[in-house]
Amino acid sequence: MRKVKNAFIKALPDYNCFACSPNNEQGLHMEFFTDDETVWSEWTPKPQFDGWTGVVHGGIQATLMDETSEWFVFVKHGRSAVTMELNCKYKKPLSSVIGKIKIIAKEISFNRNICEIETHIFDSENQLCSQSIGKFYVFSEEESKNKYFFPGKEQF
């Protein structure tokens, strides 16, 4: 297990991602970790991200799963990507008041430039609350660097 460095902080002067920039005051401030097969984030919900009082909004949950999946591509494939499709299933309400949650992404397949990733959100009691399967278009290394200013796999 290792903590993933956020290479975008130095690489992109206007970096203000809602999900992962530490500089976005209204953002989620996600951080990531990796092992041989997965990329995950541990995140503590705040009331401003609620839908119903005490329950993390479904759109925020989708964002958490989408972003963790994208970071899987950054870390494991060393390229940038965009979401083509994200199918979310909400299994049970995700509490925003009982502590840190975990979002885990794992690759299902990678064919040509399409990466399919399954992501799960577990509450602080390790109960499955949400899951998604997403398809991501993965750009070439050249396009990732030249068009999207991707800093390179080694920077993460």
C-alpha positions, 0 to 999 in steps of 0.5 A: 500500500502506498499513498498516491501523490497528487501530481496535478498540484504542480503540473496544472497552474489552474488546477481546481478539480471539485473532487481532488484539488486540495485548493478548491474551497467547496471541493471534496479534497479526495486523496488516493492510495494504491496496492497491486490491484486497486486504487482507493480513497478514504473520505470523511463526509461533511454536512454540506454534501448531504441530500437528506440530513445525515445522508450523503447526496447520491450525486456526491456518491457518483462523483466519489466513484467516478473520481476514484475510477479516473485515478485508477487509470492515472495510477495504473495506466499512466494516462488521462481519461474521460468518463463515457458511462457510469452506472450507479447502484445505491444499496443503502443510505450512506451516512454522513455522520458516523465517520470515514468512508472508503471508495475502492476501484478495481479494473474489470477490463481494458480493451483498446482504449476503453477501461471498464472499472468497478467501484464500491463505497463502504461506510465506516462500518464496512457495509456496502452502500453504493457501487458503480461500473464505469467505462472510461475512454483512455487517451494515448500517452502522447495525447494525455501529455500534449492535450490534457497536460498529464504529468506522467505516471511516474509523478504519482 
